[in-house]
Amino acid sequence: MSDSSGKLKLGALVALVVGSMIGGGIFSLPQNMAASAGVGAVLIGWAITAVGMLTLAFVFQTLANRKPDLDGGVYAYAKAGFGDYMGFSSAWGYWISAWLGNVGYFVLLFSTLGYFFPIFGEGNTPAAIIGASMLLWAVHFLVLRGIKEAAFINLVTTVAKVVPLVLFALICLFAFKLEVFTADVWAVDTPELGSVMNQVRNMMLVTVWVFIGIEGASIFSSRAEKRSDVGKATVIGFITVLLFLVLVNVLSLGIMTQPELAKLQNPSMAAVLEHVVGHWGAVLISVGLIISLLGALLSWVLLCAEIMFAAAKDHTMPEFLRRENANQVPANALWLTNAMVQIFLVITLFSNSTYLSLIYLATSMILVPYLWSAAYAFLLALRSETYEQALAERKKDLIIGAIALLYAIWLLYAGGVKYLLLSALLYAPGAILFAKAKREVGQPIFTNVEKLIFAAVVVGALVAAFGLYDGFLTL
């Protein structure tokens, strides 16, 4: 999958995209969606997500082709378009989102093992945290052995995780009952879900969560054998995953009713298949999920280290994050990432954070990097930059960029004030690393505009800190 120089080919890049997108989210999708919305709202939500995320996939494809000199994906686009602090914030937000997602994966993994071994409970018991910590450091030392080797293992686990998903879709296709699916399309019998608009809004963070990883190939762009493969891998990966997600979600709603699905324990896909074929169905999905999560953990540990390393290479992050070991793995970035995962694993033990609360926070952290990427693509087309000989393409990319930008703004609104404030609390401390990086190259820390932006982030962080202390905000 990679050539002798260690460069990644198209197959490995597609596997990185699919591997990082299909993690734990899809296996919990039936319950996560039913908890927020009825059948009608789910279909509207998927339509919005398909269009919005497809335009984002095209944005990453366009930027990979038009700006081949920008390595590191999401963060590099924010920096090129909107200055150093926005670039830094994108790298920082993306990095936090990625390792927070890993904490969520560990909780879900041990919650799944709890199906076989009750000692692990919901994934946040002392035994689960000890098990998760041991696994975390095993993955850490595996990644230290080399990016190419880890990318190959990721390819194997990607194939292994797709098999139970295909089986689930085929079995549920035959068991699908139209009368169950159409019983209460607009969730009239469950008024607590609110209006259809409210239901669509509430399911949005879950749909974004299951698509995070769409930018995976662009983050590894400097390690790709061919630059053009980066964009191809992004679109192929997106369409594959979208198909699986919609099938799993829609077919489940024809097997069990929305209120039944909303009450299931995660991974809810296991309970849906058990409902159709009995106990072996739950075992099949649980084993598939365990393989899937192990593969996704590997993808995300790689992505976390790579984003910090890429940002340190051009002095957006401090110099110490640039150090590679003998296997060309960004070792310091990896140590910092997994130390944070370890700290938050211990926090989940005391705060009883569930899988869903962790993924909502992880999702809200990635909305800002997505917003700046869409805005940069829109800006390039607007200014005709790199479009000198391609006017027809410019028009098309202008429309795609505008839709992606509107979708990114809609997501910030859908996420709500709570997660915006909690994000500010996590964004604010990053300024310490930003200041260190600026001092290393002898530059002033902020421009005047950046001072205003940073002041707004600090105000948001202080409100969030007071909210957590006072109890009107909870994790």
GISULNOR-V794394 format. One record per residue. PSI is psi as a letter, one per 30 degrees, with the letter a starting at -180 (NA if undefined). Layout:
psi = <PSI:PSI>
This chain:
psi = <f:l:a:f:g:g:k:k:l:e:e:e:e:e:e:e:e:e:e:f:e:j:c:f:e:e:f:g:e:e:e:e:e:f:f:f:l:l:e:e:e:e:e:e:e:e:e:e:e:e:e:e:e:e:e:e:e:e:e:e:e:e:e:e:e:f:i:f:f:j:k:g:b:e:e:e:e:e:e:e:e:g:l:e:e:e:e:e:e:e:e:e:e:e:e:e:e:e:f:e:e:e:e:e:e:e:e:e:e:f:e:e:f:f:e:e:j:f:f:f:b:g:g:g:l:e:e:e:e:e:e:e:e:e:e:e:f:e:e:e:f:e:e:f:f:k:e:e:e:e:e:e:e:e:e:e:f:e:e:e:f:f:e:f:e:e:e:e:e:e:e:f:e:f:f:k:j:e:e:e:e:g:e:i:e:g:h:e:f:i:f:f:f:a:l:e:e:e:e:e:e:f:f:e:e:e:e:e:e:f:f:k:f:f:g:e:e:f:e:g:e:f:g:k:e:k:e:f:f:e:e:e:e:e:e:e:e:e:e:e:e:e:e:e:e:e:e:e:e:e:e:e:f:g:e:l:l:e:e:e:e:f:f:l:k:k:j:f:e:e:e:e:e:e:e:e:f:a:e:f:e:e:e:e:e:e:e:e:e:e:e:e:e:e:e:e:e:e:e:e:e:e:e:e:e:e:e:e:e:e:e:f:e:g:g:e:l:l:e:f:f:f:k:l:a:f:g:h:k:i:e:e:e:e:e:e:e:f:e:e:e:e:e:f:e:e:e:f:e:f:f:h:k:l:e:e:e:e:e:e:e:e:e:f:f:f:e:e:e:e:e:e:e:e:e:e:e:e:e:e:e:e:g:g:k:g:g:e:g:i:e:e:e:e:e:e:f:e:e:e:e:e:e:e:e:e:e:e:e:e:e:e:e:e:e:l:e:e:f:e:e:e:e:e:e:f:e:e:f:f:f:e:e:e:e:e:e:e:e:f:g:h:l:k:e:k:l:e:e:e:e:e:e:e:e:e:e:e:e:e:e:e:e:e:e:e:e:e:e:f:f:f:k:l:NA>
